[in-house]
Amino acid sequence: MARQEAFSARLIEAMARTGMKQADVIHTASKYGGRLGKSQVSQYANGKTVPRRPVGEVLADVLGVPAA
């Protein structure tokens, strides 16, 4: 559970830093070849689940943060 909460906190922080909302992340991800759904991003932001590596890399690209 701690891993999910940590990812959620990092995601929310990165979104705040870039001024992006969940819908912005979803839209921008499509430009990077990623397909994200509203429910999917919501679950990441709410700490319910953690994305697999390829999705995490797309999120990192979108938000301009390291994937690690």
CHARMM-style PDB file with segment names, atoms N, HN, CA, C and O in Angstrom:
ATOM      1  N   MET     1       0.815  -1.188   0.000  1.00  0.00      PROA
ATOM      2  CA  MET     1       0.000   0.000   0.000  1.00  0.00      PROA
ATOM      3  C   MET     1       0.862   1.257   0.000  1.00  0.00      PROA
ATOM      4  O   MET     1       0.476   2.249  -0.617  1.00  0.00      PROA
ATOM      5  N   ALA     2       1.982   1.254   0.649  1.00  0.00      PROA
ATOM      6  HN  ALA     2       2.296   0.447   1.150  1.00  0.00      PROA
ATOM      7  CA  ALA     2       2.852   2.425   0.723  1.00  0.00      PROA
ATOM      8  C   ALA     2       3.352   2.830  -0.667  1.00  0.00      PROA
ATOM      9  O   ALA     2       3.499   4.019  -0.950  1.00  0.00      PROA
ATOM     10  N   ARG     3       3.609   1.856  -1.525  1.00  0.00      PROA
ATOM     11  HN  ARG     3       3.489   0.890  -1.295  1.00  0.00      PROA
ATOM     12  CA  ARG     3       4.079   2.145  -2.880  1.00  0.00      PROA
ATOM     13  C   ARG     3       3.015   2.907  -3.660  1.00  0.00      PROA
ATOM     14  O   ARG     3       3.327   3.854  -4.382  1.00  0.00      PROA
ATOM     15  N   GLN     4       1.758   2.494  -3.515  1.00  0.00      PROA
ATOM     16  HN  GLN     4       1.504   1.724  -2.929  1.00  0.00      PROA
ATOM     17  CA  GLN     4       0.670   3.158  -4.221  1.00  0.00      PROA
ATOM     18  C   GLN     4       0.498   4.593  -3.735  1.00  0.00      PROA
ATOM     19  O   GLN     4       0.287   5.509  -4.530  1.00  0.00      PROA
ATOM     20  N   GLU     5       0.591   4.776  -2.434  1.00  0.00      PROA
ATOM     21  HN  GLU     5       0.763   4.032  -1.788  1.00  0.00      PROA
ATOM     22  CA  GLU     5       0.442   6.114  -1.861  1.00  0.00      PROA
ATOM     23  C   GLU     5       1.593   7.024  -2.290  1.00  0.00      PROA
ATOM     24  O   GLU     5       1.391   8.204  -2.578  1.00  0.00      PROA
ATOM     25  N   ALA     6       2.794   6.465  -2.326  1.00  0.00      PROA
ATOM     26  HN  ALA     6       2.959   5.507  -2.091  1.00  0.00      PROA
ATOM     27  CA  ALA     6       3.956   7.255  -2.748  1.00  0.00      PROA
ATOM     28  C   ALA     6       3.821   7.666  -4.206  1.00  0.00      PROA
ATOM     29  O   ALA     6       4.111   8.808  -4.563  1.00  0.00      PROA
ATOM     30  N   PHE     7       3.382   6.738  -5.050  1.00  0.00      PROA
ATOM     31  HN  PHE     7       3.146   5.810  -4.761  1.00  0.00      PROA
ATOM     32  CA  PHE     7       3.209   7.074  -6.462  1.00  0.00      PROA
ATOM     33  C   PHE     7       2.136   8.144  -6.623  1.00  0.00      PROA
ATOM     34  O   PHE     7       2.305   9.092  -7.389  1.00  0.00      PROA
ATOM     35  N   SER     8       1.043   7.988  -5.904  1.00  0.00      PROA
ATOM     36  HN  SER     8       0.905   7.218  -5.281  1.00  0.00      PROA
ATOM     37  CA  SER     8      -0.045   8.962  -5.961  1.00  0.00      PROA
ATOM     38  C   SER     8       0.451  10.353  -5.586  1.00  0.00      PROA
ATOM     39  O   SER     8       0.143  11.327  -6.272  1.00  0.00      PROA
ATOM     40  N   ALA     9       1.204  10.449  -4.519  1.00  0.00      PROA
ATOM     41  HN  ALA     9       1.454   9.657  -3.962  1.00  0.00      PROA
ATOM     42  CA  ALA     9       1.723  11.742  -4.062  1.00  0.00      PROA
ATOM     43  C   ALA     9       2.641  12.363  -5.116  1.00  0.00      PROA
ATOM     44  O   ALA     9       2.564  13.563  -5.380  1.00  0.00      PROA
ATOM     45  N   ARG    10       3.510  11.542  -5.720  1.00  0.00      PROA
ATOM     46  HN  ARG    10       3.572  10.567  -5.506  1.00  0.00      PROA
ATOM     47  CA  ARG    10       4.420  12.050  -6.751  1.00  0.00      PROA
ATOM     48  C   ARG    10       3.657  12.507  -7.987  1.00  0.00      PROA
ATOM     49  O   ARG    10       3.989  13.527  -8.591  1.00  0.00      PROA
ATOM     50  N   LEU    11       2.628  11.742  -8.361  1.00  0.00      PROA
ATOM     51  HN  LEU    11       2.358  10.913  -7.871  1.00  0.00      PROA
ATOM     52  CA  LEU    11       1.817  12.086  -9.526  1.00  0.00      PROA
ATOM     53  C   LEU    11       1.098  13.413  -9.300  1.00  0.00      PROA
ATOM     54  O   LEU    11       1.127  14.296 -10.157  1.00  0.00      PROA
ATOM     55  N   ILE    12       0.460  13.544  -8.155  1.00  0.00      PROA
ATOM     56  HN  ILE    12       0.436  12.827  -7.459  1.00  0.00      PROA
ATOM     57  CA  ILE    12      -0.275  14.777  -7.843  1.00  0.00      PROA
ATOM     58  C   ILE    12       0.674  15.970  -7.788  1.00  0.00      PROA
ATOM     59  O   ILE    12       0.340  17.053  -8.269  1.00  0.00      PROA
ATOM     60  N   GLU    13       1.840  15.778  -7.212  1.00  0.00      PROA
ATOM     61  HN  GLU    13       2.112  14.898  -6.821  1.00  0.00      PROA
ATOM     62  CA  GLU    13       2.835  16.857  -7.132  1.00  0.00      PROA
ATOM     63  C   GLU    13       3.298  17.277  -8.529  1.00  0.00      PROA
ATOM     64  O   GLU    13       3.404  18.468  -8.821  1.00  0.00      PROA
ATOM     65  N   ALA    14       3.574  16.295  -9.384  1.00  0.00      PROA
ATOM     66  HN  ALA    14       3.488  15.327  -9.146  1.00  0.00      PROA
ATOM     67  CA  ALA    14       4.030  16.599 -10.745  1.00  0.00      PROA
ATOM     68  C   ALA    14       2.929  17.293 -11.546  1.00  0.00      PROA
ATOM     69  O   ALA    14       3.206  18.202 -12.329  1.00  0.00      PROA
ATOM     70  N   MET    15       1.694  16.868 -11.351  1.00  0.00      PROA
ATOM     71  HN  MET    15       1.469  16.130 -10.715  1.00  0.00      PROA
ATOM     72  CA  MET    15       0.583  17.514 -12.043  1.00  0.00      PROA
ATOM     73  C   MET    15       0.425  18.959 -11.576  1.00  0.00      PROA
ATOM     74  O   MET    15       0.176  19.849 -12.389  1.00  0.00      PROA
ATOM     75  N   ALA    16       0.566  19.194 -10.285  1.00  0.00      PROA
ATOM     76  HN  ALA    16       0.768  18.470  -9.625  1.00  0.00      PROA
ATOM     77  CA  ALA    16       0.453  20.548  -9.744  1.00  0.00      PROA
ATOM     78  C   ALA    16       1.582  21.431 -10.266  1.00  0.00      PROA
ATOM     79  O   ALA    16       1.364  22.592 -10.614  1.00  0.00      PROA
ATOM     80  N   ARG    17       2.783  20.872 -10.315  1.00  0.00      PROA
ATOM     81  HN  ARG    17       2.960  19.929 -10.032  1.00  0.00      PROA
ATOM     82  CA  ARG    17       3.943  21.626 -10.783  1.00  0.00      PROA
ATOM     83  C   ARG    17       3.790  22.052 -12.239  1.00  0.00      PROA
ATOM     84  O   ARG    17       4.219  23.141 -12.621  1.00  0.00      PROA
ATOM     85  N   THR    18       3.181  21.194 -13.045  1.00  0.00      PROA
ATOM     86  HN  THR    18       2.832  20.310 -12.735  1.00  0.00      PROA
ATOM     87  CA  THR    18       3.008  21.507 -14.468  1.00  0.00      PROA
ATOM     88  C   THR    18       1.677  22.197 -14.755  1.00  0.00      PROA
ATOM     89  O   THR    18       1.432  22.640 -15.876  1.00  0.00      PROA
ATOM     90  N   GLY    19       0.821  22.285 -13.742  1.00  0.00      PROA
ATOM     91  HN  GLY    19       1.020  21.925 -12.830  1.00  0.00      PROA
ATOM     92  CA  GLY    19      -0.484  22.913 -13.929  1.00  0.00      PROA
ATOM     93  C   GLY    19      -1.453  22.063 -14.726  1.00  0.00      PROA
ATOM     94  O   GLY    19      -2.394  22.575 -15.331  1.00  0.00      PROA
ATOM     95  N   MET    20      -1.215  20.758 -14.723  1.00  0.00      PROA
ATOM     96  HN  MET    20      -0.450  20.341 -14.232  1.00  0.00      PROA
ATOM     97  CA  MET    20      -2.067  19.851 -15.490  1.00  0.00      PROA
ATOM     98  C   MET    20      -3.111  19.193 -14.605  1.00  0.00      PROA
ATOM     99  O   MET    20      -2.867  18.882 -13.439  1.00  0.00      PROA
ATOM    100  N   LYS    21      -4.280  18.992 -15.194  1.00  0.00      PROA
ATOM    101  HN  LYS    21      -4.479  19.245 -16.141  1.00  0.00      PROA
ATOM    102  CA  LYS    21      -5.335  18.223 -14.547  1.00  0.00      PROA
ATOM    103  C   LYS    21      -5.300  16.824 -15.154  1.00  0.00      PROA
ATOM    104  O   LYS    21      -4.581  16.579 -16.122  1.00  0.00      PROA
ATOM    105  N   GLN    22      -6.073  15.914 -14.587  1.00  0.00      PROA
ATOM    106  HN  GLN    22      -6.658  16.113 -13.800  1.00  0.00      PROA
ATOM    107  CA  GLN    22      -6.078  14.546 -15.096  1.00  0.00      PROA
ATOM    108  C   GLN    22      -6.431  14.508 -16.575  1.00  0.00      PROA
ATOM    109  O   GLN    22      -5.816  13.762 -17.338  1.00  0.00      PROA
ATOM    110  N   ALA    23      -7.417  15.305 -16.993  1.00  0.00      PROA
ATOM    111  HN  ALA    23      -7.916  15.911 -16.373  1.00  0.00      PROA
ATOM    112  CA  ALA    23      -7.816  15.325 -18.407  1.00  0.00      PROA
ATOM    113  C   ALA    23      -6.665  15.800 -19.290  1.00  0.00      PROA
ATOM    114  O   ALA    23      -6.502  15.311 -20.408  1.00  0.00      PROA
ATOM    115  N   ASP    24      -5.869  16.747 -18.800  1.00  0.00      PROA
ATOM    116  HN  ASP    24      -6.003  17.144 -17.892  1.00  0.00      PROA
ATOM    117  CA  ASP    24      -4.717  17.236 -19.562  1.00  0.00      PROA
ATOM    118  C   ASP    24      -3.677  16.129 -19.741  1.00  0.00      PROA
ATOM    119  O   ASP    24      -3.088  15.980 -20.812  1.00  0.00      PROA
ATOM    120  N   VAL    25      -3.464  15.364 -18.686  1.00  0.00      PROA
ATOM    121  HN  VAL    25      -3.943  15.485 -17.816  1.00  0.00      PROA
ATOM    122  CA  VAL    25      -2.500  14.253 -18.738  1.00  0.00      PROA
ATOM    123  C   VAL    25      -2.947  13.232 -19.772  1.00  0.00      PROA
ATOM    124  O   VAL    25      -2.141  12.754 -20.569  1.00  0.00      PROA
ATOM    125  N   ILE    26      -4.232  12.900 -19.757  1.00  0.00      PROA
ATOM    126  HN  ILE    26      -4.887  13.288 -19.109  1.00  0.00      PROA
ATOM    127  CA  ILE    26      -4.780  11.919 -20.701  1.00  0.00      PROA
ATOM    128  C   ILE    26      -4.607  12.411 -22.136  1.00  0.00      PROA
ATOM    129  O   ILE    26      -4.161  11.663 -23.006  1.00  0.00      PROA
ATOM    130  N   HSD    27      -4.959  13.659 -22.373  1.00  0.00      PROA
ATOM    131  HN  HSD    27      -5.321  14.266 -21.666  1.00  0.00      PROA
ATOM    132  CA  HSD    27      -4.863  14.232 -23.718  1.00  0.00      PROA
ATOM    133  C   HSD    27      -3.409  14.285 -24.191  1.00  0.00      PROA
ATOM    134  O   HSD    27      -3.109  13.915 -25.326  1.00  0.00      PROA
ATOM    135  N   THR    28      -2.520  14.739 -23.331  1.00  0.00      PROA
ATOM    136  HN  THR    28      -2.764  15.040 -22.409  1.00  0.00      PROA
ATOM    137  CA  THR    28      -1.115  14.867 -23.697  1.00  0.00      PROA
ATOM    138  C   THR    28      -0.466  13.499 -23.899  1.00  0.00      PROA
ATOM    139  O   THR    28       0.407  13.347 -24.753  1.00  0.00      PROA
ATOM    140  N   ALA    29      -0.884  12.512 -23.125  1.00  0.00      PROA
ATOM    141  HN  ALA    29      -1.593  12.636 -22.431  1.00  0.00      PROA
ATOM    142  CA  ALA    29      -0.320  11.164 -23.260  1.00  0.00      PROA
ATOM    143  C   ALA    29      -0.532  10.614 -24.661  1.00  0.00      PROA
ATOM    144  O   ALA    29       0.312   9.882 -25.177  1.00  0.00      PROA
ATOM    145  N   SER    30      -1.654  10.963 -25.279  1.00  0.00      PROA
ATOM    146  HN  SER    30      -2.340  11.558 -24.860  1.00  0.00      PROA
ATOM    147  CA  SER    30      -1.917  10.458 -26.629  1.00  0.00      PROA
ATOM    148  C   SER    30      -0.869  10.970 -27.616  1.00  0.00      PROA
ATOM    149  O   SER    30      -0.584  10.305 -28.613  1.00  0.00      PROA
ATOM    150  N   LYS    31      -0.294  12.141 -27.350  1.00  0.00      PROA
ATOM    151  HN  LYS    31      -0.526  12.680 -26.541  1.00  0.00      PROA
ATOM    152  CA  LYS    31       0.756  12.683 -28.211  1.00  0.00      PROA
ATOM    153  C   LYS    31       2.058  11.898 -28.063  1.00  0.00      PROA
ATOM    154  O   LYS    31       2.903  11.920 -28.958  1.00  0.00      PROA
ATOM    155  N   TYR    32       2.220  11.204 -26.935  1.00  0.00      PROA
ATOM    156  HN  TYR    32       1.534  11.187 -26.208  1.00  0.00      PROA
ATOM    157  CA  TYR    32       3.407  10.386 -26.686  1.00  0.00      PROA
ATOM    158  C   TYR    32       3.153   8.914 -27.022  1.00  0.00      PROA
ATOM    159  O   TYR    32       3.982   8.052 -26.729  1.00  0.00      PROA
ATOM    160  N   GLY    33       2.019   8.637 -27.631  1.00  0.00      PROA
ATOM    161  HN  GLY    33       1.346   9.337 -27.869  1.00  0.00      PROA
ATOM    162  CA  GLY    33       1.696   7.272 -28.019  1.00  0.00      PROA
ATOM    163  C   GLY    33       1.085   6.457 -26.898  1.00  0.00      PROA
ATOM    164  O   GLY    33       0.930   5.243 -27.033  1.00  0.00      PROA
ATOM    165  N   GLY    34       0.735   7.098 -25.796  1.00  0.00      PROA
ATOM    166  HN  GLY    34       0.861   8.084 -25.687  1.00  0.00      PROA
ATOM    167  CA  GLY    34       0.128   6.394 -24.672  1.00  0.00      PROA
ATOM    168  C   GLY    34      -1.374   6.523 -24.707  1.00  0.00      PROA
ATOM    169  O   GLY    34      -1.918   7.557 -25.092  1.00  0.00      PROA
ATOM    170  N   ARG    35      -2.034   5.461 -24.299  1.00  0.00      PROA
ATOM    171  HN  ARG    35      -1.591   4.621 -23.986  1.00  0.00      PROA
ATOM    172  CA  ARG    35      -3.487   5.488 -24.248  1.00  0.00      PROA
ATOM    173  C   ARG    35      -3.898   5.345 -22.788  1.00  0.00      PROA
ATOM    174  O   ARG    35      -3.756   4.278 -22.190  1.00  0.00      PROA
ATOM    175  N   LEU    36      -4.402   6.420 -22.236  1.00  0.00      PROA
ATOM    176  HN  LEU    36      -4.517   7.286 -22.722  1.00  0.00      PROA
ATOM    177  CA  LEU    36      -4.825   6.422 -20.850  1.00  0.00      PROA
ATOM    178  C   LEU    36      -6.309   6.748 -20.786  1.00  0.00      PROA
ATOM    179  O   LEU    36      -6.822   7.554 -21.562  1.00  0.00      PROA
ATOM    180  N   GLY    37      -6.987   6.101 -19.840  1.00  0.00      PROA
ATOM    181  HN  GLY    37      -6.570   5.446 -19.209  1.00  0.00      PROA
ATOM    182  CA  GLY    37      -8.397   6.385 -19.629  1.00  0.00      PROA
ATOM    183  C   GLY    37      -8.601   7.206 -18.373  1.00  0.00      PROA
ATOM    184  O   GLY    37      -7.722   7.280 -17.515  1.00  0.00      PROA
ATOM    185  N   LYS    38      -9.778   7.826 -18.273  1.00  0.00      PROA
ATOM    186  HN  LYS    38     -10.492   7.766 -18.970  1.00  0.00      PROA
ATOM    187  CA  LYS    38     -10.087   8.648 -17.103  1.00  0.00      PROA
ATOM    188  C   LYS    38     -10.043   7.827 -15.827  1.00  0.00      PROA
ATOM    189  O   LYS    38      -9.481   8.272 -14.826  1.00  0.00      PROA
ATOM    190  N   SER    39     -10.616   6.656 -15.846  1.00  0.00      PROA
ATOM    191  HN  SER    39     -11.073   6.295 -16.659  1.00  0.00      PROA
ATOM    192  CA  SER    39     -10.635   5.799 -14.664  1.00  0.00      PROA
ATOM    193  C   SER    39      -9.228   5.382 -14.264  1.00  0.00      PROA
ATOM    194  O   SER    39      -8.887   5.354 -13.081  1.00  0.00      PROA
ATOM    195  N   GLN    40      -8.435   5.067 -15.244  1.00  0.00      PROA
ATOM    196  HN  GLN    40      -8.712   5.090 -16.204  1.00  0.00      PROA
ATOM    197  CA  GLN    40      -7.052   4.635 -15.024  1.00  0.00      PROA
ATOM    198  C   GLN    40      -6.255   5.718 -14.304  1.00  0.00      PROA
ATOM    199  O   GLN    40      -5.619   5.442 -13.287  1.00  0.00      PROA
ATOM    200  N   VAL    41      -6.281   6.934 -14.813  1.00  0.00      PROA
ATOM    201  HN  VAL    41      -6.797   7.158 -15.640  1.00  0.00      PROA
ATOM    202  CA  VAL    41      -5.529   8.033 -14.212  1.00  0.00      PROA
ATOM    203  C   VAL    41      -6.095   8.362 -12.832  1.00  0.00      PROA
ATOM    204  O   VAL    41      -5.341   8.676 -11.911  1.00  0.00      PROA
ATOM    205  N   SER    42      -7.395   8.294 -12.688  1.00  0.00      PROA
ATOM    206  HN  SER    42      -8.007   8.038 -13.436  1.00  0.00      PROA
ATOM    207  CA  SER    42      -8.027   8.546 -11.391  1.00  0.00      PROA
ATOM    208  C   SER    42      -7.544   7.548 -10.343  1.00  0.00      PROA
ATOM    209  O   SER    42      -7.279   7.924  -9.201  1.00  0.00      PROA
ATOM    210  N   GLN    43      -7.431   6.285 -10.727  1.00  0.00      PROA
ATOM    211  HN  GLN    43      -7.646   5.980 -11.654  1.00  0.00      PROA
ATOM    212  CA  GLN    43      -6.953   5.262  -9.792  1.00  0.00      PROA
ATOM    213  C   GLN    43      -5.510   5.516  -9.391  1.00  0.00      PROA
ATOM    214  O   GLN    43      -5.148   5.298  -8.235  1.00  0.00      PROA
ATOM    215  N   TYR    44      -4.684   5.970 -10.315  1.00  0.00      PROA
ATOM    216  HN  TYR    44      -4.979   6.147 -11.254  1.00  0.00      PROA
ATOM    217  CA  TYR    44      -3.295   6.302  -9.981  1.00  0.00      PROA
ATOM    218  C   TYR    44      -3.251   7.483  -9.015  1.00  0.00      PROA
ATOM    219  O   TYR    44      -2.520   7.457  -8.025  1.00  0.00      PROA
ATOM    220  N   ALA    45      -4.037   8.516  -9.306  1.00  0.00      PROA
ATOM    221  HN  ALA    45      -4.631   8.538 -10.110  1.00  0.00      PROA
ATOM    222  CA  ALA    45      -4.034   9.721  -8.476  1.00  0.00      PROA
ATOM    223  C   ALA    45      -4.604   9.464  -7.084  1.00  0.00      PROA
ATOM    224  O   ALA    45      -4.205  10.108  -6.114  1.00  0.00      PROA
ATOM    225  N   ASN    46      -5.528   8.532  -6.994  1.00  0.00      PROA
ATOM    226  HN  ASN    46      -5.853   8.010  -7.782  1.00  0.00      PROA
ATOM    227  CA  ASN    46      -6.152   8.231  -5.702  1.00  0.00      PROA
ATOM    228  C   ASN    46      -5.429   7.140  -4.919  1.00  0.00      PROA
ATOM    229  O   ASN    46      -5.879   6.746  -3.843  1.00  0.00      PROA
ATOM    230  N   GLY    47      -4.313   6.652  -5.452  1.00  0.00      PROA
ATOM    231  HN  GLY    47      -3.947   6.972  -6.326  1.00  0.00      PROA
ATOM    232  CA  GLY    47      -3.513   5.668  -4.736  1.00  0.00      PROA
ATOM    233  C   GLY    47      -4.107   4.280  -4.699  1.00  0.00      PROA
ATOM    234  O   GLY    47      -3.773   3.485  -3.822  1.00  0.00      PROA
ATOM    235  N   LYS    48      -4.993   3.975  -5.648  1.00  0.00      PROA
ATOM    236  HN  LYS    48      -5.265   4.621  -6.361  1.00  0.00      PROA
ATOM    237  CA  LYS    48      -5.606   2.654  -5.671  1.00  0.00      PROA
ATOM    238  C   LYS    48      -4.764   1.636  -6.423  1.00  0.00      PROA
ATOM    239  O   LYS    48      -4.842   0.437  -6.157  1.00  0.00      PROA
ATOM    240  N   THR    49      -3.965   2.115  -7.356  1.00  0.00      PROA
ATOM    241  HN  THR    49      -3.902   3.089  -7.572  1.00  0.00      PROA
ATOM    242  CA  THR    49      -3.116   1.226  -8.132  1.00  0.00      PROA
ATOM    243  C   THR    49      -1.898   1.998  -8.648  1.00  0.00      PROA
ATOM    244  O   THR    49      -1.874   3.229  -8.631  1.00  0.00      PROA
ATOM    245  N   VAL    50      -0.905   1.265  -9.097  1.00  0.00      PROA
ATOM    246  HN  VAL    50      -0.924   0.265  -9.110  1.00  0.00      PROA
ATOM    247  CA  VAL    50       0.319   1.836  -9.653  1.00  0.00      PROA
ATOM    248  C   VAL    50       0.427   1.353 -11.097  1.00  0.00      PROA
ATOM    249  O   VAL    50       0.173   0.180 -11.370  1.00  0.00      PROA
ATOM    250  N   PRO    51       0.798   2.230 -12.021  1.00  0.00      PROA
ATOM    251  CA  PRO    51       0.880   1.804 -13.422  1.00  0.00      PROA
ATOM    252  C   PRO    51       2.041   0.845 -13.671  1.00  0.00      PROA
ATOM    253  O   PRO    51       3.035   0.834 -12.945  1.00  0.00      PROA
ATOM    254  N   ARG    52       1.885   0.057 -14.700  1.00  0.00      PROA
ATOM    255  HN  ARG    52       1.078   0.066 -15.290  1.00  0.00      PROA
ATOM    256  CA  ARG    52       2.994  -0.789 -15.153  1.00  0.00      PROA
ATOM    257  C   ARG    52       4.036   0.113 -15.790  1.00  0.00      PROA
ATOM    258  O   ARG    52       3.764   1.270 -16.110  1.00  0.00      PROA
ATOM    259  N   ARG    53       5.228  -0.429 -15.968  1.00  0.00      PROA
ATOM    260  HN  ARG    53       5.449  -1.369 -15.708  1.00  0.00      PROA
ATOM    261  CA  ARG    53       6.367   0.370 -16.434  1.00  0.00      PROA
ATOM    262  C   ARG    53       6.081   1.182 -17.702  1.00  0.00      PROA
ATOM    263  O   ARG    53       6.382   2.375 -17.716  1.00  0.00      PROA
ATOM    264  N   PRO    54       5.517   0.599 -18.768  1.00  0.00      PROA
ATOM    265  CA  PRO    54       5.309   1.412 -19.984  1.00  0.00      PROA
ATOM    266  C   PRO    54       4.397   2.625 -19.743  1.00  0.00      PROA
ATOM    267  O   PRO    54       4.646   3.706 -20.279  1.00  0.00      PROA
ATOM    268  N   VAL    55       3.365   2.447 -18.954  1.00  0.00      PROA
ATOM    269  HN  VAL    55       3.163   1.570 -18.519  1.00  0.00      PROA
ATOM    270  CA  VAL    55       2.455   3.555 -18.660  1.00  0.00      PROA
ATOM    271  C   VAL    55       3.151   4.571 -17.760  1.00  0.00      PROA
ATOM    272  O   VAL    55       2.980   5.777 -17.935  1.00  0.00      PROA
ATOM    273  N   GLY    56       3.925   4.094 -16.809  1.00  0.00      PROA
ATOM    274  HN  GLY    56       4.064   3.114 -16.666  1.00  0.00      PROA
ATOM    275  CA  GLY    56       4.685   4.984 -15.939  1.00  0.00      PROA
ATOM    276  C   GLY    56       5.655   5.838 -16.728  1.00  0.00      PROA
ATOM    277  O   GLY    56       5.860   7.010 -16.410  1.00  0.00      PROA
ATOM    278  N   GLU    57       6.253   5.257 -17.755  1.00  0.00      PROA
ATOM    279  HN  GLU    57       6.086   4.305 -18.013  1.00  0.00      PROA
ATOM    280  CA  GLU    57       7.185   6.005 -18.598  1.00  0.00      PROA
ATOM    281  C   GLU    57       6.469   7.078 -19.409  1.00  0.00      PROA
ATOM    282  O   GLU    57       6.999   8.172 -19.604  1.00  0.00      PROA
ATOM    283  N   VAL    58       5.264   6.763 -19.882  1.00  0.00      PROA
ATOM    284  HN  VAL    58       4.834   5.874 -19.724  1.00  0.00      PROA
ATOM    285  CA  VAL    58       4.480   7.765 -20.606  1.00  0.00      PROA
ATOM    286  C   VAL    58       4.106   8.904 -19.661  1.00  0.00      PROA
ATOM    287  O   VAL    58       4.216  10.075 -20.026  1.00  0.00      PROA
ATOM    288  N   LEU    59       3.667   8.569 -18.460  1.00  0.00      PROA
ATOM    289  HN  LEU    59       3.577   7.618 -18.164  1.00  0.00      PROA
ATOM    290  CA  LEU    59       3.324   9.600 -17.473  1.00  0.00      PROA
ATOM    291  C   LEU    59       4.537  10.478 -17.167  1.00  0.00      PROA
ATOM    292  O   LEU    59       4.418  11.699 -17.070  1.00  0.00      PROA
ATOM    293  N   ALA    60       5.693   9.853 -17.017  1.00  0.00      PROA
ATOM    294  HN  ALA    60       5.789   8.860 -17.095  1.00  0.00      PROA
ATOM    295  CA  ALA    60       6.916  10.607 -16.752  1.00  0.00      PROA
ATOM    296  C   ALA    60       7.229  11.569 -17.894  1.00  0.00      PROA
ATOM    297  O   ALA    60       7.585  12.723 -17.654  1.00  0.00      PROA
ATOM    298  N   ASP    61       7.099  11.102 -19.131  1.00  0.00      PROA
ATOM    299  HN  ASP    61       6.810  10.165 -19.326  1.00  0.00      PROA
ATOM    300  CA  ASP    61       7.339  11.951 -20.293  1.00  0.00      PROA
ATOM    301  C   ASP    61       6.369  13.130 -20.318  1.00  0.00      PROA
ATOM    302  O   ASP    61       6.768  14.274 -20.536  1.00  0.00      PROA
ATOM    303  N   VAL    62       5.103  12.836 -20.093  1.00  0.00      PROA
ATOM    304  HN  VAL    62       4.780  11.906 -19.915  1.00  0.00      PROA
ATOM    305  CA  VAL    62       4.060  13.864 -20.116  1.00  0.00      PROA
ATOM    306  C   VAL    62       4.325  14.942 -19.064  1.00  0.00      PROA
ATOM    307  O   VAL    62       4.160  16.134 -19.324  1.00  0.00      PROA
ATOM    308  N   LEU    63       4.736  14.507 -17.878  1.00  0.00      PROA
ATOM    309  HN  LEU    63       4.870  13.539 -17.667  1.00  0.00      PROA
ATOM    310  CA  LEU    63       4.899  15.425 -16.758  1.00  0.00      PROA
ATOM    311  C   LEU    63       6.333  15.959 -16.605  1.00  0.00      PROA
ATOM    312  O   LEU    63       6.599  16.796 -15.743  1.00  0.00      PROA
ATOM    313  N   GLY    64       7.242  15.472 -17.440  1.00  0.00      PROA
ATOM    314  HN  GLY    64       7.026  14.792 -18.141  1.00  0.00      PROA
ATOM    315  CA  GLY    64       8.609  15.968 -17.413  1.00  0.00      PROA
ATOM    316  C   GLY    64       9.377  15.612 -16.163  1.00  0.00      PROA
ATOM    317  O   GLY    64      10.150  16.418 -15.644  1.00  0.00      PROA
ATOM    318  N   VAL    65       9.160  14.385 -15.675  1.00  0.00      PROA
ATOM    319  HN  VAL    65       8.532  13.730 -16.097  1.00  0.00      PROA
ATOM    320  CA  VAL    65       9.856  13.903 -14.480  1.00  0.00      PROA
ATOM    321  C   VAL    65      10.566  12.594 -14.814  1.00  0.00      PROA
ATOM    322  O   VAL    65      10.218  11.943 -15.799  1.00  0.00      PROA
ATOM    323  N   PRO    66      11.551  12.199 -14.015  1.00  0.00      PROA
ATOM    324  CA  PRO    66      12.207  10.907 -14.250  1.00  0.00      PROA
ATOM    325  C   PRO    66      11.230   9.757 -14.010  1.00  0.00      PROA
ATOM    326  O   PRO    66      10.400   9.815 -13.103  1.00  0.00      PROA
ATOM    327  N   ALA    67      11.336   8.724 -14.820  1.00  0.00      PROA
ATOM    328  HN  ALA    67      12.010   8.677 -15.557  1.00  0.00      PROA
ATOM    329  CA  ALA    67      10.447   7.566 -14.674  1.00  0.00      PROA
ATOM    330  C   ALA    67      10.702   6.800 -13.388  1.00  0.00      PROA
ATOM    331  O   ALA    67       9.790   6.171 -12.849  1.00  0.00      PROA
ATOM    332  N   ALA    68      11.913   6.845 -12.897  1.00  0.00      PROA
ATOM    333  HN  ALA    68      12.653   7.356 -13.334  1.00  0.00      PROA
ATOM    334  CA  ALA    68      12.226   6.117 -11.663  1.00  0.00      PROA
ATOM    335  C   ALA    68      11.554   6.795 -10.498  1.00  0.00      PROA
ATOM    336  OT1 ALA    68      11.687   6.343  -9.360  1.00  0.00      PROA
TER     337      ALA     68
END
